[in-house]
Amino acid sequence: MNDAAAIDTTIPEEVPRPWQAMERIPVIESIESLLGNQYDDKLRDAFPDIAPPLHPTGINILVQLFVAAKQKTIKGGKTIYFPDESQTANQARVQTALVRALGPAAYRNRQTLRLWPEGHWCVPGMFIRTPMYGGDRLEIPYNRIEDGKTVEDHALFVTFRDQDCLSVITGDPTLFKIS
């Protein structure tokens, strides 16, 4: 008898095939859909509407970090352009974020999966403050139009644990300064 014929290669029913598992992953809403009329030009610049290529699992939350301006106009109308090194350093210290998605166990009791007594600390579409460092960061390139030219830029997504939501921003999220 052939040994290969005796090996059972079927996958138990409780383990779905990859495509079956992927069908159950929810679609992440666009920022335009989440914020509606509040999504003005200032927020578009700070939080470009890029579809994240990942979805948080377990107790994780997915946020999109604030994108700091790459230039500043000073008195007299002169423009100062920040060097790439300065932009990279500033982006590492950003703490202002837009919640894009929650993992299925976020803000739930770890044993029973019941919602915490205080409910969700944040939900998609809310602006929050996150730890300065840490999390799983993913930079996604995209093209934007600036002065009629196509410019390559990036959006930064970070996955944090649900308990890493430091605070909810109730005012204008673009007013926070990086220090």
N, C-alpha and C positions, 0 to 999 in steps of 0.2 A: 504494500500500500504506500502511496505517495504521502510523505510527511506534510507537505504543503497543503494537501487537500484536507488534512485533519485539523488545521488551525482555523479557528473561528475568528474572522476579521470583522464581524458586524459590531457596530457601536450600540451599546445599550440604549433603550428608548429614552431614558432620562437625560441623556447627553445629546443635545440637538446637533445637527450638522451646522457648519459655520454660517451658511446662507440663511438657515432657519433662525439662528441666534441674531444675526444682523437685522433681520426683518422686525425684531422686537425692540430695537433701539429707537427711541423717539427722535423725531426730526427737531433740530434746534431752531427756534424761531429767529427770524431776522430782527435786527435792532429796530428797523423801521416798523415792524409789526409790534414789537414789545413796547416801544415808546410812543408810537403814533405821532401826534402833532408836537410833542415835546422834542422830537428828534430834529433840532434845528441845525444850521450850518456850523455853529460852534461845537455842538456835540458830534456832528459828522466828522469834523477835523480831529477831534480828540478820540473818538471811538468809531473808526471806519466800519461799515457794515460788511464784514468779511465772514463767510460761513466757516465756523471752526471744523476742522477735519477729525474731531474726536468728541467723545461723549463721556462724562464722568461716570465712574462705577462706584458701587458701595456708598460710603459716607462722604465722598468727595463732591466738591462744587467746582464748576468751571467758570472762570472769570476772564474778561478781556481787560487788559490794563490800559490806562490812559496813555495816549501817545503825546508826548511833549512836543511843543513847536520846535521846528528845526531852524527857525530864524526869529528875530525880534526887531520890531521897528521902534526906533528911539526918537527923541525930540529932533525936529528938523527933517523928519521923514527918512532918515538914513536907516538902512537895514543891516543888522549884524547876523551873519550866518554862523551857527555853532558847528565846530569841527566834529567829525564822526566819533572821536574818542570821548568828547564831552557828551554827545547824545547817548552813547552806549553806557557811560557811567550813570547818567541821569535815569535811563530806562531801568537800570538794575535797582534803583532806589524808589521807584514809583510805588505808591500804596493805594492809589485811587483806582477802583475797578468797577466794571459793569458785570453783574451776574448774568451769565448766558445759559447755564443749565445746572440742575441738581442731580446727583446720583440717587438711585432709588431708595437708599437707606439714610440719606442726609436728613439730619434733624429728627431722627427716630431712635427709640430705645434700641440698643444693640442686640438685646436678647429677644424682644417681642416684636420689634419693628413698629410699635405704636408711636405716633407722633409725640414729640416732647410736649410736656404740659404747657410750655410757653409758645408752642407752635414753631413755625419756620422763622429763623432769625432773618433770613433774606430769601427772595425768590427771583427768578429771571426777570430782568428789567429794572432791578434796584441797583443803586450805586452804593458801594461799600468801601471800607478801608481794610486792607489786608496787611499781613506781615511784610516788612520791607524786603526780607530775603526769604528764600525757601520756595517750596512748591515745585511742581514739575512744569517748567516753562517751555513753550513752543512758539517759535517765531515763524509767521506765515507771510511770505512775500506777496505783494499785490501791486498793481499799477494805478496811479491816480493822475489826474490832470492838474497841472499847475502852470498858470500863465500860458495856456494853450499848448503846453508840452506834456508828454507822457513821462512821468517820473516814477522810478521804482521805489517802493516804500515797504513797510512791514507792519503787521499787527502782532501783538504779543498776547498769547493766551497762557493762563496758568491754572493748574489744578491744585487746589488746597483741600485740606480736611474741613469739614463743616464747622468745627470749633475754631478755625482760624479766621472767621469773620470777626474783625475787631470792633467795627461799628457800622451803622447804616448812615449814609450821607443824606441829610434832609434838605440841604441847600444845593447850590450850583456846584456840581462835581468838577468843573473846569477851573474853579477859583483856588484849589489847593496848590500850594507851591512845593516843589521838590527842594529839600534842604539837605 
